[in-house]
Amino acid sequence: MSKKSQTKKQERLQQLSLFGKDLVRRCAAHCELCNASSVPLSVFEIEPVPNEPVLEHCLMICELCEQNVVKPKRMQANHWRCLSNTIWSEVRAAKVTAIVILTYLADREPWAQEYLEQAYLDDEEQAWVDEWQLK
């Protein structure tokens, strides 16, 4: 990584850290995807990542969730059974992320398809889901 890109990454992380208090308050010390508590949480930006950090595109998630989202080919499918609750989250970023993950899993996990059939997205949420596919 070049010094310039490393500096840019550091600046981005500093900007994201400004959301820390709001995110911690919102998540009540629970992972916003799997609801795990008593685990370290970190700020995770949801695709598509805007040019400037936006609170609404951020989640507080645990390491296991982050690893599964960042490296979907190594995804632990059963970990995501918890998304039956997350698809109803009032936090749009969590809801959208849940739908993206379930869509990724739906071809090989019948329960994921069942969860998707129960979910409801408004037009804005659906547009967000359409912009972000796990690969």
Secondary structure as GFF3:
##gff-version 3
##sequence-region A 1 135
A	DSSP	alpha_helix	3	17	.	.	.	ID=ss1
A	DSSP	alpha_helix	20	27	.	.	.	ID=ss2
A	DSSP	beta_strand	41	45	.	.	.	ID=ss3
A	DSSP	three_ten_helix	55	57	.	.	.	ID=ss4
A	DSSP	beta_strand	58	62	.	.	.	ID=ss5
A	DSSP	alpha_helix	63	70	.	.	.	ID=ss6
A	DSSP	three_ten_helix	72	74	.	.	.	ID=ss7
A	DSSP	three_ten_helix	77	82	.	.	.	ID=ss8
A	DSSP	alpha_helix	83	86	.	.	.	ID=ss9
A	DSSP	alpha_helix	92	105	.	.	.	ID=ss10
A	DSSP	alpha_helix	110	118	.	.	.	ID=ss11
A	DSSP	alpha_helix	123	131	.	.	.	ID=ss12
###
